[in-house]
Amino acid sequence: MTKISCTLLLALLILSGGCFNTIDSEKDFVTKQFSKVESQYDLLLDDAIKYDKNPRTIDENGHTHWATRDNGGFDWTLGFFPGSCWYLYEQTKSVKWKEAAEYFQNMHKDFKSKNISHDLGFIFACSYGNGYRLTKNEEYKQVMIEAGNSLLQRFNPTVGCIQSWNITGGWQARRGWRFPVIIDNMMNLELLFELSVLTGDSKYKDAAIAHANVTLDNHFRLDNSSYHVVDYNPETGKVRHKHTAQGYAHESSWARGQAWGLYGYTVCYRYTNDERYLKIACSIADYILNNKSIPSDLIPYWDYHAPKIPNEPRDASAAAITASALLELDLFTNGRYKDSAKTILKSLASDAYTAKIGENNHFVLMHSVGSIPHNNEIDVPLNYADYYYLEALVRLSKSEI
């Protein structure tokens, strides 16, 4: 065989291998997955309209569980279904999804002025934030500003962080915490960073940077895994406890928590170009991808130290968040993480994790975990798993990725 023939054969083998190796095949993959998603979400939207509620998951009786009010406050997942509708609108250009997003995000519009939850960033960035990005509707911008102002009321300058959970009621009150900050809270910083861009007021960005820095100092172990909860003394800013609430143990690595940290610090780098944030994002990514308990399909067990691996539930929500974060982190690292993100998306798109149309109470992904220690939402679909899966698909579809 000639040298040219060998080279040609090698090129053909490379091009034919894997799930998608060119921009065109990536776009084909995304188009195929969005076609499935749209067919499934047509049915989920019918359900949501029928009951006039925002779908969250499936309850223990097999019925759709709706995201409404929670313990006198509001459900932290309220932004994800309208956010998914925004991603469907972005991909398909169908006005139906724009109207659905607007209708269901309007259900929680009034919560913008309530400071009873740190999840205002989750709720309003995913819904109104995507809406403003796609439409430049000034009303959406004003809603985001008010939500950001409410979120800032939870910032304690002595600690340098936004308080996560309230401690005056519910199971949190029984933990003895005084100022708990959870790794999930990194996800609420995107709203604050974006508001400084939109308004020119640095107060939002300043609080976000302070929170990111204090979290970087106190949440991470030497192996770059993170604690779930760090409790502070609100008067002195000193660390009181390092705990978990949703992981297996205080010193274990809760899978979704690692994904929140990865995503949050990637966002921080996007807005600041601070190399510390890029370094920790890469370190978290490497911890996840090289973990001895990560399966070959890269869909993690619910905790990297869960005691009965491989006989433990997987968490598709952690995988979807990770995939989306890796695709953005890949932009800052010269293609270091794209293949891993595509492996995750290929796994999520398979029959093992994507439900057949008409099943799974019309959610897309199966096999996610909310909180095993609370015996809540175990091996079920979750609206935020779908949301970050769609976000990852949108990111993959863009030519610059």
DRENLODREN-693034 format. One line per 3 residues: number of its first residue (from 0); their letters; for each residue y, z, x of C-alpha. Coordinates in Angstrom, 1 decimal. Each point is the difference from the previous one (the first is absolute). Layout:
! residues N
NUM) a) Y,Z,X ~ ...
//
This chain:
! residues 401
0) mtk) 0.0,0.0,0.0 ~ 3.4,-1.0,1.4 ~ 2.8,2.6,0.7
3) isc) 2.0,-1.5,-2.9 ~ -2.9,0.3,-2.4 ~ -0.5,3.6,1.0
6) tll) 3.6,0.8,-0.6 ~ 0.0,-1.7,-3.3 ~ -3.2,1.8,-1.1
9) lal) 1.6,3.3,1.0 ~ 3.1,-0.7,-2.0 ~ -2.0,-0.9,-3.1
12) lil) -2.1,3.2,0.4 ~ 3.2,2.1,0.2 ~ 1.5,-1.8,-3.0
15) sgg) -3.1,0.4,-2.1 ~ -0.5,3.7,0.7 ~ 1.2,3.0,-1.9
18) cfn) 1.6,0.3,-3.4 ~ 3.3,-1.7,0.7 ~ 1.2,-1.2,3.4
21) tid) 3.0,-2.2,-0.9 ~ 3.2,0.4,-2.0 ~ -1.3,-2.4,-2.6
24) sek) -3.3,1.9,-0.5 ~ 1.9,3.3,-0.1 ~ 2.1,-1.4,-2.8
27) dfv) -3.1,-1.3,-1.7 ~ -1.5,3.4,0.2 ~ 3.1,1.6,-1.4
30) tkq) 0.3,-2.5,-2.8 ~ -3.7,0.6,-1.0 ~ 0.5,3.7,-0.1
33) fsk) 3.2,-0.1,-2.0 ~ -1.7,-2.2,-2.5 ~ -2.6,2.7,-0.5
36) ves) 2.6,2.7,-0.1 ~ 2.1,-1.8,-2.6 ~ -3.0,-0.5,-2.2
39) qyd) -0.9,3.7,0.2 ~ 3.6,1.2,-0.4 ~ 0.5,-2.2,-3.0
42) lll) -2.5,2.3,-1.7 ~ 1.5,3.2,1.6 ~ 3.5,-1.1,-1.2
45) dda) -1.4,-0.4,-3.6 ~ -1.4,3.5,0.2 ~ 3.4,1.4,1.3
48) iky) 1.9,-1.8,-2.7 ~ -2.4,1.2,-2.7 ~ 0.3,3.6,1.0
51) dkn) 3.6,-0.3,1.3 ~ -1.0,1.9,3.1 ~ -0.3,-0.5,3.7
54) prt) -3.6,-0.3,1.2 ~ -1.1,2.3,2.9 ~ -3.8,0.3,0.2
57) ide) -3.2,0.7,-2.0 ~ -0.7,3.5,-1.2 ~ -3.3,1.8,0.1
60) ngh) -0.9,-1.4,-3.4 ~ 0.5,-3.5,1.1 ~ 3.3,-0.5,-1.8
63) thw) 3.2,-1.3,1.5 ~ 2.2,2.9,1.3 ~ 3.7,-0.6,-0.4
66) atr) 2.8,1.0,2.4 ~ 2.4,2.0,-2.0 ~ 1.4,3.5,0.5
69) dng) -1.8,2.5,2.3 ~ 0.4,3.8,-0.1 ~ 3.4,-0.2,-1.5
72) gfd) 1.1,-2.6,2.5 ~ -1.1,-3.6,0.3 ~ -3.0,-1.9,1.4
75) wtl) 0.5,-1.1,3.6 ~ -1.8,-3.3,-0.7 ~ 2.5,-1.3,-2.7
78) gff) 1.4,-2.7,2.3 ~ -3.2,-1.7,1.0 ~ -0.9,-1.9,-3.2
81) pgs) 3.5,-1.5,-0.4 ~ 0.0,-0.6,3.8 ~ -3.3,-2.0,-0.3
84) cwy) 1.6,-2.0,-2.8 ~ 2.9,-0.8,2.4 ~ -2.5,-1.2,2.6
87) lye) -1.7,-2.2,-2.6 ~ 3.4,-1.4,-0.9 ~ 0.8,-0.7,3.7
90) qtk) -3.3,-1.8,0.5 ~ -0.3,-1.9,-3.3 ~ 3.7,-0.4,-1.1
93) svk) -1.2,0.7,-3.6 ~ 2.8,1.7,-2.0 ~ -2.6,2.0,-1.8
96) wke) -0.5,2.2,3.0 ~ 3.7,0.5,0.5 ~ 0.4,1.1,-3.6
99) aae) -3.0,2.3,0.3 ~ 1.4,1.6,3.2 ~ 3.4,0.5,-1.6
102) yfq) -1.5,1.5,-3.2 ~ -2.3,2.5,1.8 ~ 2.4,1.1,2.7
105) nmh) 2.6,0.7,-2.7 ~ -2.4,2.6,-1.4 ~ 0.8,2.3,3.0
108) kdf) 3.6,-1.1,0.6 ~ 1.4,3.4,-1.2 ~ -2.0,1.8,2.7
111) ksk) 2.5,-1.3,2.6 ~ 2.2,3.0,-0.6 ~ -2.7,2.6,0.4
114) nis) -0.6,1.7,3.3 ~ -3.2,1.8,-1.0 ~ -2.2,-2.3,2.1
117) hdl) 0.0,-1.5,3.5 ~ -1.8,-3.0,-1.5 ~ 3.2,-1.7,-1.1
120) gfi) -0.3,-2.3,3.0 ~ -3.5,-1.1,-1.1 ~ 1.0,-0.4,-3.6
123) fac) 3.3,-1.9,0.4 ~ -0.6,-2.0,3.2 ~ -3.2,-1.5,-1.3
126) syg) 1.5,-0.9,-3.4 ~ 3.8,-0.4,0.1 ~ -0.1,-0.7,3.7
129) ngy) -2.2,-3.0,-0.4 ~ 2.0,-1.0,-3.0 ~ 3.2,0.0,1.9
132) rlt) -1.5,-1.8,3.0 ~ -1.1,-2.8,-2.3 ~ 2.9,-0.2,-2.5
135) kne) 3.0,1.7,1.7 ~ 0.7,1.6,-3.4 ~ 2.9,2.5,0.6
138) eyk) -1.3,2.4,-2.6 ~ -3.2,0.4,2.0 ~ 2.0,0.8,3.1
141) qvm) 1.9,2.7,-1.9 ~ -3.2,1.6,-1.2 ~ -1.3,0.1,3.5
144) iea) 3.2,1.6,1.3 ~ -0.2,2.7,-2.6 ~ -3.7,0.6,0.7
147) gns) 0.9,0.3,3.7 ~ 2.7,2.5,-0.6 ~ -2.4,2.1,-2.0
150) llq) -2.6,-0.2,2.8 ~ 2.6,1.1,2.5 ~ 0.4,3.3,-1.9
153) rfn) -3.4,0.9,1.2 ~ 1.1,-0.4,3.7 ~ 0.3,3.3,1.9
156) ptv) 2.1,-0.5,3.2 ~ -1.4,3.1,1.6 ~ -3.5,-1.3,-0.3
159) gci) 1.1,-3.6,0.4 ~ -2.3,-1.2,-2.7 ~ -0.2,-0.8,-3.7
162) qsw) -2.1,2.6,-1.8 ~ -3.1,-1.6,-1.5 ~ -1.6,2.2,-2.6
165) nit) 1.7,2.7,-2.1 ~ -1.6,3.4,0.5 ~ 1.0,1.8,-3.3
168) ggw) -2.9,-1.1,-2.1 ~ -3.4,-1.8,0.0 ~ -2.6,0.2,2.7
171) qar) 2.7,-0.4,2.7 ~ 1.4,3.4,-0.9 ~ -3.3,1.7,0.8
174) rgw) -0.1,-1.3,3.6 ~ 2.7,2.3,1.4 ~ 2.2,-2.9,1.2
177) rfp) 3.8,0.3,0.2 ~ 1.1,-3.6,1.0 ~ -3.0,-2.3,0.0
180) vii) 0.4,-3.5,1.4 ~ -2.9,-2.5,-0.4 ~ -0.7,-3.1,2.1
183) dnm) 0.3,-2.0,-3.3 ~ 3.7,0.8,0.1 ~ 0.5,-2.6,2.8
186) mnl) -0.4,-2.6,-2.8 ~ 3.2,1.3,-1.7 ~ 2.2,-0.9,3.0
189) ell) 0.0,-3.7,-0.7 ~ 2.3,0.6,-3.0 ~ 2.4,2.0,2.1
192) fel) 0.1,-2.6,2.9 ~ 0.6,-2.8,-2.4 ~ 2.8,1.8,-1.8
195) svl) 1.9,0.3,3.3 ~ -0.3,-3.7,0.3 ~ 1.1,-0.7,-3.5
198) tgd) 2.9,2.5,-0.1 ~ 1.1,0.3,3.6 ~ -0.3,3.8,-0.3
201) sky) -1.9,1.5,2.9 ~ -0.9,3.3,-1.8 ~ -3.2,-1.5,-1.4
204) kda) -1.2,-1.4,3.4 ~ 1.0,3.2,1.8 ~ -2.2,2.1,-2.3
207) aia) -2.8,-2.5,0.3 ~ 0.1,0.1,3.8 ~ 0.2,3.8,0.1
210) han) -3.1,0.2,-2.2 ~ -1.9,-2.6,2.0 ~ 0.8,1.8,3.3
213) vtl) -1.0,3.5,-1.2 ~ -3.2,-1.4,-1.5 ~ -0.7,-1.8,3.3
216) dnh) 0.4,3.3,1.8 ~ -2.2,2.1,-2.2 ~ -2.5,-2.0,-2.1
219) frl) -1.9,-1.8,2.8 ~ -2.9,1.2,2.1 ~ -0.8,-1.1,3.6
222) dns) -2.4,-2.7,-1.3 ~ 2.9,-1.4,-2.2 ~ -1.6,1.1,-3.3
225) syh) 2.2,1.9,-2.3 ~ 0.0,3.2,-2.0 ~ 0.5,-0.4,-3.7
228) vvd) 2.3,2.9,-0.7 ~ 2.4,1.8,2.4 ~ 1.7,3.0,-1.5
231) ynp) 3.4,1.1,1.4 ~ 2.2,3.0,-0.2 ~ 3.0,-1.3,-2.0
234) etg) 2.4,2.5,1.7 ~ -1.0,-0.7,3.6 ~ -1.8,-3.3,0.0
237) kvr) -3.0,1.4,1.8 ~ -3.5,-1.2,-0.8 ~ -2.0,2.6,-2.0
240) hkh) -3.3,-1.8,-0.7 ~ -1.8,-3.3,0.5 ~ -2.3,-0.6,-2.9
243) taq) -1.7,-2.6,-2.2 ~ 0.0,-0.3,-3.8 ~ -1.9,-3.2,-0.6
246) gya) -2.0,-0.3,3.2 ~ -3.3,1.5,0.9 ~ 1.4,2.8,2.3
249) hes) 3.2,1.1,1.6 ~ -1.0,-1.7,3.3 ~ -1.6,-3.1,-1.5
252) swa) 1.6,-3.4,-0.4 ~ 0.6,-0.9,-3.7 ~ -0.3,-3.7,-0.1
255) rgq) 2.9,-0.8,-2.3 ~ 2.2,2.4,1.9 ~ -0.6,-2.0,3.2
258) awg) 0.9,-3.2,-1.9 ~ 3.2,1.6,-1.3 ~ 1.1,0.9,3.5
261) lyg) -0.8,-3.5,1.3 ~ 2.0,-1.7,-2.7 ~ 2.9,2.5,0.1
264) ytv) 0.6,-0.3,3.8 ~ -0.3,-3.8,-0.2 ~ 2.8,0.1,-2.5
267) cyr) 2.0,2.3,2.2 ~ -0.3,-2.4,2.9 ~ 1.1,-2.9,-2.3
270) ytn) 3.3,1.7,-0.8 ~ 0.7,1.7,3.4 ~ -1.7,-1.9,2.8
273) der) -0.8,3.5,1.4 ~ -2.9,-0.5,2.4 ~ -1.3,3.5,-0.8
276) ylk) -0.8,-1.1,-3.5 ~ -1.7,-3.2,1.2 ~ -2.1,2.0,2.5
279) iac) -1.2,2.5,-2.6 ~ -0.7,-2.8,-2.6 ~ -2.2,-1.8,2.6
282) sia) -1.7,3.3,1.0 ~ -0.8,0.8,-3.7 ~ -1.3,-3.6,-0.5
285) dyi) -2.2,0.3,3.1 ~ -1.3,3.4,-1.2 ~ -1.0,-1.6,-3.3
288) lnn) -1.5,-3.2,1.3 ~ -1.9,1.6,2.9 ~ -1.2,3.1,-1.9
291) ksi) -3.7,0.6,0.5 ~ -0.5,0.5,-3.7 ~ 1.8,-3.2,-1.2
294) psd) -2.5,-2.4,-1.5 ~ -0.2,-3.6,1.2 ~ 1.8,-1.3,-3.2
297) lip) 2.9,2.4,1.0 ~ 0.0,1.7,-3.5 ~ 0.2,3.6,1.0
300) ywd) -1.8,3.0,-1.4 ~ 2.4,2.3,-1.8 ~ 0.3,2.2,3.1
303) yha) -0.9,-1.0,3.5 ~ -1.7,3.4,0.5 ~ -1.7,0.2,-3.4
306) pki) -3.3,1.8,0.6 ~ -2.5,-2.3,-1.7 ~ 1.1,-3.4,1.5
309) pne) -1.4,-2.6,-0.8 ~ -0.8,1.6,-3.3 ~ 3.6,0.6,-0.9
312) prd) 2.4,-1.9,-2.3 ~ 2.0,-2.8,1.4 ~ 3.7,-0.2,-0.6
315) asa) 1.2,-3.5,-0.8 ~ 3.6,1.3,-0.5 ~ 0.1,1.1,3.6
318) aai) -1.3,-3.4,1.1 ~ 2.6,-1.9,-2.0 ~ 2.9,2.1,1.3
321) tas) -1.3,-0.5,3.5 ~ -0.3,-3.7,-0.4 ~ 3.5,-0.4,-1.2
324) all) 1.4,2.2,2.8 ~ -2.0,-1.9,2.7 ~ 1.4,-3.3,-1.2
327) eld) 3.5,1.2,0.6 ~ -0.9,1.8,3.2 ~ -1.5,-3.2,1.2
330) lft) 3.5,-1.6,-0.1 ~ 1.2,2.5,2.6 ~ -3.1,-0.1,2.3
333) ngr) -0.6,-3.7,0.7 ~ -2.9,-0.5,-2.3 ~ -1.9,3.2,1.0
336) ykd) -1.1,1.1,-3.5 ~ -0.2,-3.1,-2.2 ~ -3.8,-0.5,0.4
339) sak) -0.7,3.6,-1.0 ~ 2.3,-0.4,-3.0 ~ -1.9,-3.1,-1.0
342) til) -3.3,1.7,0.3 ~ 1.1,2.7,-2.4 ~ 1.4,-2.6,-2.4
345) ksl) -3.2,-2.0,0.1 ~ -2.0,3.2,-0.7 ~ 2.3,1.0,-2.9
348) asd) -0.2,-3.5,-1.5 ~ -3.8,0.1,0.0 ~ -2.2,0.9,-3.0
351) ayt) -0.6,3.4,1.6 ~ 3.6,1.0,-0.7 ~ 1.6,-2.6,-2.3
354) aki) -1.1,0.5,-3.6 ~ -1.2,-2.9,-2.2 ~ 2.6,-1.2,-2.4
357) gen) -0.2,2.1,-3.2 ~ -1.6,3.0,1.7 ~ 1.4,3.1,1.7
360) nhf) 2.3,0.6,-2.9 ~ 1.9,-3.0,1.3 ~ 1.1,1.4,3.3
363) vlm) -0.7,-2.2,3.0 ~ -1.5,2.3,2.7 ~ -2.9,2.4,-0.4
366) hsv) -1.0,3.0,2.1 ~ 3.1,1.9,0.8 ~ 0.4,3.8,0.3
369) gsi) 2.9,2.2,-1.3 ~ -0.9,3.5,1.1 ~ -3.6,1.2,0.6
372) phn) 1.1,3.7,0.6 ~ 1.5,-0.1,-3.5 ~ -3.0,-1.8,-1.5
375) nei) 2.5,-2.6,-1.2 ~ -0.2,-3.8,0.0 ~ -3.1,-0.5,2.0
378) dvp) -1.5,-3.5,0.4 ~ 2.4,-1.6,-2.5 ~ 2.7,-2.7,0.0
381) lny) 3.5,1.1,0.7 ~ 3.2,-1.8,-0.8 ~ 1.3,0.5,3.6
384) ady) -3.1,-1.5,1.5 ~ 0.7,-3.2,-2.0 ~ 3.7,0.2,0.9
387) yyl) -0.5,0.1,3.8 ~ -2.7,-2.6,-0.2 ~ 2.4,-2.4,-1.7
390) eal) 2.7,0.9,2.5 ~ -2.4,-0.8,2.9 ~ -0.9,-3.3,-1.6
393) vrl) 3.6,-0.9,-0.5 ~ 0.7,0.9,3.7 ~ -3.0,-2.1,1.1
396) sks) 1.3,-3.0,-2.0 ~ 3.3,-0.1,1.8 ~ 0.2,-2.6,2.8
399) ei) 1.6,2.4,2.5 ~ -3.0,2.4,-0.2
//
